Amino acid sequence: MGRTLDDAQGQQNRRDQIVIPELEAATSRRYRFWSHKEESVLQAYYDKVELNKLLEYWKEHFPPGRTRKAILEKAKLMGLVRRSKNEGEVEHALD
């Protein structure tokens, strides 16, 4: 089976793509995926340690760290967050 014109053009475009390693390294990703270790630490300590301590730990052990919002959102996605009396508000157990 022969290649179509679109296939041939797509392959040519990929071959002609310019990649400059130094500039690729300088690009910032908008989302940094959570490692298994980060998720395990969050699972183990989210309800046991103050959020500020978790933020300090992340900054030291998982550079460049995570924001307060990132930790709260991940905890929510993992089902670690409980609802406050004001329905809809999410809270950390020790805040």
N, CA, C and O atoms as a GROMACS GRO file, in nm:
protein
  380
    1MET      N    1   0.085  -0.119   0.000
    1MET     CA    2   0.000   0.000   0.000
    1MET      C    3   0.089   0.125   0.000
    1MET      O    4   0.182   0.134   0.080
    2GLY      N    5   0.063   0.217  -0.086
    2GLY     CA    6   0.145   0.336  -0.100
    2GLY      C    7   0.112   0.442   0.003
    2GLY      O    8   0.005   0.441   0.064
    3ARG      N    9   0.205   0.534   0.021
    3ARG     CA   10   0.182   0.645   0.113
    3ARG      C   11   0.103   0.754   0.044
    3ARG      O   12   0.115   0.775  -0.077
    4THR      N   13   0.025   0.822   0.121
    4THR     CA   14  -0.050   0.935   0.066
    4THR      C   15   0.038   1.059   0.068
    4THR      O   16   0.143   1.062   0.133
    5LEU      N   17  -0.006   1.160  -0.002
    5LEU     CA   18   0.067   1.286  -0.006
    5LEU      C   19   0.076   1.346   0.135
    5LEU      O   20   0.180   1.400   0.172
    6ASP      N   21  -0.034   1.335   0.215
    6ASP     CA   22  -0.033   1.387   0.352
    6ASP      C   23   0.071   1.316   0.437
    6ASP      O   24   0.141   1.380   0.516
    7ASP      N   25   0.083   1.183   0.423
    7ASP     CA   26   0.183   1.108   0.498
    7ASP      C   27   0.324   1.155   0.463
    7ASP      O   28   0.407   1.176   0.552
    8ALA      N   29   0.349   1.171   0.336
    8ALA     CA   30   0.482   1.214   0.291
    8ALA      C   31   0.514   1.354   0.342
    8ALA      O   32   0.627   1.379   0.385
    9GLN      N   33   0.417   1.445   0.339
    9GLN     CA   34   0.440   1.582   0.388
    9GLN      C   35   0.462   1.582   0.539
    9GLN      O   36   0.545   1.657   0.589
   10GLY      N   37   0.387   1.498   0.612
   10GLY     CA   38   0.404   1.489   0.757
   10GLY      C   39   0.542   1.441   0.795
   10GLY      O   40   0.604   1.494   0.887
   11GLN      N   41   0.591   1.340   0.722
   11GLN     CA   42   0.725   1.289   0.749
   11GLN      C   43   0.830   1.395   0.718
   11GLN      O   44   0.927   1.409   0.791
   12GLN      N   45   0.811   1.468   0.609
   12GLN     CA   46   0.906   1.572   0.573
   12GLN      C   47   0.907   1.683   0.678
   12GLN      O   48   1.014   1.733   0.714
   13ASN      N   49   0.789   1.721   0.729
   13ASN     CA   50   0.782   1.825   0.832
   13ASN      C   51   0.854   1.781   0.959
   13ASN      O   52   0.922   1.862   1.021
   14ARG      N   53   0.840   1.655   0.998
   14ARG     CA   54   0.909   1.606   1.118
   14ARG      C   55   1.060   1.607   1.096
   14ARG      O   56   1.135   1.640   1.188
   15ARG      N   57   1.104   1.572   0.976
   15ARG     CA   58   1.247   1.572   0.945
   15ARG      C   59   1.304   1.714   0.947
   15ARG      O   60   1.419   1.734   0.987
   16ASP      N   61   1.225   1.811   0.904
   16ASP     CA   62   1.271   1.949   0.895
   16ASP      C   63   1.257   2.027   1.025
   16ASP      O   64   1.299   2.142   1.034
   17GLN      N   65   1.198   1.966   1.126
   17GLN     CA   66   1.176   2.036   1.252
   17GLN      C   67   1.310   2.070   1.317
   17GLN      O   68   1.399   1.985   1.326
   18ILE      N   69   1.322   2.192   1.360
   18ILE     CA   70   1.445   2.237   1.425
   18ILE      C   71   1.433   2.214   1.574
   18ILE      O   72   1.334   2.255   1.636
   19VAL      N   73   1.533   2.149   1.631
   19VAL     CA   74   1.535   2.126   1.774
   19VAL      C   75   1.670   2.175   1.827
   19VAL      O   76   1.775   2.126   1.787
   20ILE      N   77   1.664   2.272   1.916
   20ILE     CA   78   1.785   2.328   1.977
   20ILE      C   79   1.783   2.290   2.124
   20ILE      O   80   1.703   2.344   2.200
   21PRO      N   81   1.869   2.196   2.166
   21PRO     CA   82   1.864   2.145   2.303
   21PRO      C   83   1.866   2.251   2.412
   21PRO      O   84   1.792   2.241   2.510
   22GLU      N   85   1.950   2.355   2.395
   22GLU     CA   86   1.958   2.459   2.499
   22GLU      C   87   1.825   2.532   2.514
   22GLU      O   88   1.784   2.566   2.625
   23LEU      N   89   1.757   2.556   2.402
   23LEU     CA   90   1.629   2.625   2.408
   23LEU      C   91   1.519   2.531   2.457
   23LEU      O   92   1.427   2.574   2.527
   24GLU      N   93   1.528   2.405   2.420
   24GLU     CA   94   1.431   2.308   2.469
   24GLU      C   95   1.439   2.298   2.621
   24GLU      O   96   1.336   2.290   2.689
   25ALA      N   97   1.561   2.298   2.675
   25ALA     CA   98   1.581   2.288   2.819
   25ALA      C   99   1.528   2.411   2.891
   25ALA      O  100   1.489   2.404   3.008
   26ALA      N  101   1.526   2.525   2.823
   26ALA     CA  102   1.481   2.650   2.884
   26ALA      C  103   1.330   2.668   2.881
   26ALA      O  104   1.277   2.756   2.949
   27THR      N  105   1.260   2.585   2.804
   27THR     CA  106   1.115   2.599   2.798
   27THR      C  107   1.055   2.552   2.929
   27THR      O  108   1.101   2.456   2.990
   28SER      N  109   0.952   2.622   2.972
   28SER     CA  110   0.888   2.584   3.097
   28SER      C  111   0.762   2.505   3.066
   28SER      O  112   0.682   2.542   2.980
   29ARG      N  113   0.747   2.396   3.138
   29ARG     CA  114   0.625   2.318   3.125
   29ARG      C  115   0.523   2.379   3.218
   29ARG      O  116   0.557   2.422   3.329
   30ARG      N  117   0.400   2.383   3.176
   30ARG     CA  118   0.294   2.439   3.260
   30ARG      C  119   0.252   2.341   3.368
   30ARG      O  120   0.200   2.382   3.471
   31TYR      N  121   0.274   2.212   3.346
   31TYR     CA  122   0.233   2.113   3.444
   31TYR      C  123   0.349   2.019   3.471
   31TYR      O  124   0.408   1.963   3.379
   32ARG      N  125   0.379   2.002   3.597
   32ARG     CA  126   0.482   1.907   3.638
   32ARG      C  127   0.409   1.789   3.699
   32ARG      O  128   0.338   1.804   3.799
   33PHE      N  129   0.426   1.672   3.642
   33PHE     CA  130   0.357   1.554   3.691
   33PHE      C  131   0.405   1.516   3.830
   33PHE      O  132   0.521   1.536   3.864
   34TRP      N  133   0.313   1.461   3.909
   34TRP     CA  134   0.344   1.417   4.043
   34TRP      C  135   0.413   1.281   4.038
   34TRP      O  136   0.369   1.192   3.966
   35SER      N  137   0.520   1.266   4.114
   35SER     CA  138   0.589   1.138   4.120
   35SER      C  139   0.514   1.045   4.216
   35SER      O  140   0.433   1.089   4.297
   36HIS      N  141   0.543   0.917   4.203
   36HIS     CA  142   0.481   0.819   4.292
   36HIS      C  143   0.521   0.849   4.438
   36HIS      O  144   0.439   0.835   4.529
   37LYS      N  145   0.646   0.890   4.458
   37LYS     CA  146   0.693   0.921   4.593
   37LYS      C  147   0.617   1.041   4.651
   37LYS      O  148   0.580   1.040   4.768
   38GLU      N  149   0.596   1.145   4.570
   38GLU     CA  150   0.520   1.261   4.617
   38GLU      C  151   0.379   1.220   4.659
   38GLU      O  152   0.330   1.262   4.764
   39GLU      N  153   0.315   1.138   4.577
   39GLU     CA  154   0.179   1.093   4.609
   39GLU      C  155   0.178   1.009   4.736
   39GLU      O  156   0.086   1.020   4.817
   40SER      N  157   0.280   0.926   4.754
   40SER     CA  158   0.288   0.842   4.875
   40SER      C  159   0.305   0.928   5.000
   40SER      O  160   0.242   0.901   5.103
   41VAL      N  161   0.391   1.030   4.992
   41VAL     CA  162   0.412   1.120   5.106
   41VAL      C  163   0.281   1.194   5.138
   41VAL      O  164   0.243   1.206   5.254
   42LEU      N  165   0.215   1.242   5.036
   42LEU     CA  166   0.089   1.313   5.057
   42LEU      C  167  -0.015   1.221   5.120
   42LEU      O  168  -0.086   1.261   5.213
   43GLN      N  169  -0.024   1.099   5.070
   43GLN     CA  170  -0.119   1.001   5.124
   43GLN      C  171  -0.090   0.974   5.273
   43GLN      O  172  -0.182   0.967   5.354
   44ALA      N  173   0.036   0.960   5.306
   44ALA     CA  174   0.075   0.925   5.444
   44ALA      C  175   0.063   1.041   5.542
   44ALA      O  176   0.031   1.018   5.659
   45TYR      N  177   0.088   1.164   5.497
   45TYR     CA  178   0.101   1.275   5.593
   45TYR      C  179   0.001   1.388   5.579
   45TYR      O  180   0.002   1.479   5.662
   46TYR      N  181  -0.086   1.386   5.479
   46TYR     CA  182  -0.175   1.499   5.457
   46TYR      C  183  -0.258   1.535   5.580
   46TYR      O  184  -0.271   1.652   5.613
   47ASP      N  185  -0.314   1.436   5.646
   47ASP     CA  186  -0.398   1.464   5.764
   47ASP      C  187  -0.321   1.464   5.896
   47ASP      O  188  -0.379   1.485   6.002
   48LYS      N  189  -0.191   1.440   5.890
   48LYS     CA  190  -0.112   1.430   6.014
   48LYS      C  191  -0.020   1.548   6.038
   48LYS      O  192   0.022   1.570   6.152
   49VAL      N  193   0.010   1.623   5.934
   49VAL     CA  194   0.109   1.731   5.944
   49VAL      C  195   0.045   1.861   5.894
   49VAL      O  196  -0.036   1.860   5.802
   50GLU      N  197   0.083   1.971   5.956
   50GLU     CA  198   0.032   2.101   5.911
   50GLU      C  199   0.075   2.126   5.767
   50GLU      O  200   0.183   2.085   5.725
   51LEU      N  201  -0.010   2.192   5.694
   51LEU     CA  202   0.015   2.218   5.553
   51LEU      C  203   0.145   2.296   5.532
   51LEU      O  204   0.217   2.270   5.435
   52ASN      N  205   0.176   2.390   5.620
   52ASN     CA  206   0.301   2.465   5.608
   52ASN      C  207   0.423   2.374   5.618
   52ASN      O  208   0.522   2.396   5.548
   53LYS      N  209   0.417   2.271   5.702
   53LYS     CA  210   0.527   2.175   5.714
   53LYS      C  211   0.540   2.094   5.585
   53LYS      O  212   0.650   2.066   5.539
   54LEU      N  213   0.424   2.056   5.526
   54LEU     CA  214   0.429   1.984   5.399
   54LEU      C  215   0.494   2.071   5.290
   54LEU      O  216   0.574   2.022   5.211
   55LEU      N  217   0.458   2.199   5.287
   55LEU     CA  218   0.517   2.291   5.189
   55LEU      C  219   0.668   2.300   5.205
   55LEU      O  220   0.742   2.299   5.106
   56GLU      N  221   0.715   2.308   5.329
   56GLU     CA  222   0.859   2.312   5.356
   56GLU      C  223   0.926   2.183   5.311
   56GLU      O  224   1.033   2.186   5.250
   57TYR      N  225   0.862   2.070   5.341
   57TYR     CA  226   0.917   1.941   5.303
   57TYR      C  227   0.929   1.930   5.151
   57TYR      O  228   1.031   1.886   5.099
   58TRP      N  229   0.824   1.972   5.081
   58TRP     CA  230   0.826   1.965   4.934
   58TRP      C  231   0.939   2.051   4.878
   58TRP      O  232   1.010   2.010   4.786
   59LYS      N  233   0.955   2.169   4.933
   59LYS     CA  234   1.058   2.260   4.883
   59LYS      C  235   1.198   2.199   4.899
   59LYS      O  236   1.284   2.214   4.812
   60GLU      N  237   1.219   2.130   5.011
   60GLU     CA  238   1.350   2.071   5.039
   60GLU      C  239   1.373   1.939   4.964
   60GLU      O  240   1.482   1.916   4.912
   61HIS      N  241   1.272   1.853   4.959
   61HIS     CA  242   1.290   1.717   4.906
   61HIS      C  243   1.242   1.695   4.763
   61HIS      O  244   1.280   1.598   4.698
   62PHE      N  245   1.158   1.785   4.714
   62PHE     CA  246   1.107   1.774   4.577
   62PHE      C  247   1.120   1.910   4.508
   62PHE      O  248   1.019   1.971   4.471
   63PRO      N  249   1.245   1.958   4.489
   63PRO     CA  250   1.262   2.090   4.428
   63PRO      C  251   1.195   2.098   4.292
   63PRO      O  252   1.196   2.000   4.219
   64PRO      N  253   1.137   2.210   4.256
   64PRO     CA  254   1.134   2.335   4.330
   64PRO      C  255   1.019   2.344   4.430
   64PRO      O  256   0.986   2.453   4.476
   65GLY      N  257   0.959   2.233   4.466
   65GLY     CA  258   0.848   2.234   4.560
   65GLY      C  259   0.714   2.241   4.488
   65GLY      O  260   0.707   2.234   4.366
   66ARG      N  261   0.610   2.255   4.566
   66ARG     CA  262   0.473   2.270   4.513
   66ARG      C  263   0.408   2.387   4.584
   66ARG      O  264   0.444   2.420   4.697
   67THR      N  265   0.313   2.447   4.520
   67THR     CA  266   0.239   2.556   4.584
   67THR      C  267   0.135   2.497   4.677
   67THR      O  268   0.099   2.380   4.668
   68ARG      N  269   0.086   2.581   4.767
   68ARG     CA  270  -0.020   2.541   4.859
   68ARG      C  271  -0.142   2.490   4.779
   68ARG      O  272  -0.202   2.388   4.812
   69LYS      N  273  -0.175   2.565   4.674
   69LYS     CA  274  -0.289   2.527   4.591
   69LYS      C  275  -0.266   2.392   4.524
   69LYS      O  276  -0.358   2.311   4.516
   70ALA      N  277  -0.145   2.367   4.475
   70ALA     CA  278  -0.114   2.240   4.409
   70ALA      C  279  -0.132   2.123   4.504
   70ALA      O  280  -0.188   2.020   4.467
   71ILE      N  281  -0.084   2.139   4.628
   71ILE     CA  282  -0.097   2.031   4.727
   71ILE      C  283  -0.243   2.009   4.763
   71ILE      O  284  -0.288   1.895   4.772
   72LEU      N  285  -0.317   2.117   4.783
   72LEU     CA  286  -0.459   2.102   4.816
   72LEU      C  287  -0.538   2.037   4.702
   72LEU      O  288  -0.623   1.952   4.726
   73GLU      N  289  -0.509   2.078   4.578
   73GLU     CA  290  -0.579   2.020   4.463
   73GLU      C  291  -0.547   1.873   4.447
   73GLU      O  292  -0.635   1.792   4.418
   74LYS      N  293  -0.419   1.837   4.465
   74LYS     CA  294  -0.380   1.696   4.451
   74LYS      C  295  -0.445   1.613   4.562
   74LYS      O  296  -0.492   1.502   4.537
   75ALA      N  297  -0.446   1.666   4.683
   75ALA     CA  298  -0.509   1.595   4.795
   75ALA      C  299  -0.658   1.574   4.766
   75ALA      O  300  -0.714   1.469   4.797
   76LYS      N  301  -0.721   1.674   4.706
   76LYS     CA  302  -0.862   1.663   4.672
   76LYS      C  303  -0.881   1.553   4.566
   76LYS      O  304  -0.972   1.471   4.578
   77LEU      N  305  -0.796   1.552   4.465
   77LEU     CA  306  -0.806   1.450   4.361
   77LEU      C  307  -0.782   1.309   4.416
   77LEU      O  308  -0.836   1.211   4.365
   78MET      N  309  -0.700   1.300   4.520
   78MET     CA  310  -0.670   1.170   4.581
   78MET      C  311  -0.774   1.129   4.685
   78MET      O  312  -0.766   1.020   4.743
   79GLY      N  313  -0.872   1.217   4.709
   79GLY     CA  314  -0.976   1.185   4.807
   79GLY      C  315  -0.933   1.203   4.951
   79GLY      O  316  -0.991   1.140   5.040
   80LEU      N  317  -0.834   1.286   4.976
   80LEU     CA  318  -0.781   1.306   5.111
   80LEU      C  319  -0.844   1.425   5.182
   80LEU      O  320  -0.821   1.444   5.301
   81VAL      N  321  -0.923   1.504   5.112
   81VAL     CA  322  -0.978   1.628   5.166
   81VAL      C  323  -1.118   1.605   5.217
   81VAL      O  324  -1.199   1.537   5.153
   82ARG      N  325  -1.145   1.661   5.332
   82ARG     CA  326  -1.282   1.653   5.385
   82ARG      C  327  -1.350   1.787   5.367
   82ARG      O  328  -1.285   1.890   5.353
   83ARG      N  329  -1.480   1.786   5.366
   83ARG     CA  330  -1.560   1.909   5.349
   83ARG      C  331  -1.576   1.978   5.484
   83ARG      O  332  -1.586   1.913   5.587
   84SER      N  333  -1.578   2.110   5.481
   84SER     CA  334  -1.600   2.186   5.603
   84SER      C  335  -1.751   2.200   5.627
   84SER      O  336  -1.832   2.156   5.546
   85LYS      N  337  -1.785   2.263   5.738
   85LYS     CA  338  -1.927   2.284   5.769
   85LYS      C  339  -1.993   2.374   5.665
   85LYS      O  340  -2.111   2.359   5.634
   86ASN      N  341  -1.915   2.469   5.610
   86ASN     CA  342  -1.966   2.554   5.503
   86ASN      C  343  -1.955   2.472   5.375
   86ASN      O  344  -1.847   2.461   5.317
   87GLU      N  345  -2.065   2.416   5.332
   87GLU     CA  346  -2.065   2.323   5.220
   87GLU      C  347  -1.990   2.378   5.100
   87GLU      O  348  -2.007   2.494   5.062
   88GLY      N  349  -1.907   2.294   5.043
   88GLY     CA  350  -1.833   2.334   4.924
   88GLY      C  351  -1.692   2.380   4.954
   88GLY      O  352  -1.608   2.383   4.864
   89GLU      N  353  -1.664   2.417   5.079
   89GLU     CA  354  -1.530   2.461   5.112
   89GLU      C  355  -1.444   2.339   5.148
   89GLU      O  356  -1.488   2.250   5.220
   90VAL      N  357  -1.324   2.337   5.096
   90VAL     CA  358  -1.232   2.228   5.123
   90VAL      C  359  -1.136   2.272   5.232
   90VAL      O  360  -1.094   2.388   5.236
   91GLU      N  361  -1.103   2.181   5.321
   91GLU     CA  362  -1.012   2.220   5.428
   91GLU      C  363  -0.907   2.113   5.452
   91GLU      O  364  -0.928   1.995   5.422
   92HIS      N  365  -0.797   2.155   5.507
   92HIS     CA  366  -0.692   2.066   5.552
   92HIS      C  367  -0.727   2.032   5.696
   92HIS      O  368  -0.774   2.118   5.770
   93ALA      N  369  -0.704   1.911   5.736
   93ALA     CA  370  -0.744   1.866   5.869
   93ALA      C  371  -0.680   1.948   5.982
   93ALA      O  372  -0.740   1.965   6.087
   94LEU      N  373  -0.560   1.998   5.960
   94LEU     CA  374  -0.489   2.068   6.067
   94LEU      C  375  -0.485   2.220   6.050
   94LEU      O  376  -0.419   2.288   6.128
   95ASP      N  377  -0.553   2.273   5.952
   95ASP     CA  378  -0.557   2.419   5.933
   95ASP      C  379  -0.659   2.482   6.024
   95ASP      O  380  -0.677   2.604   6.022
   0.00000   0.00000   0.00000
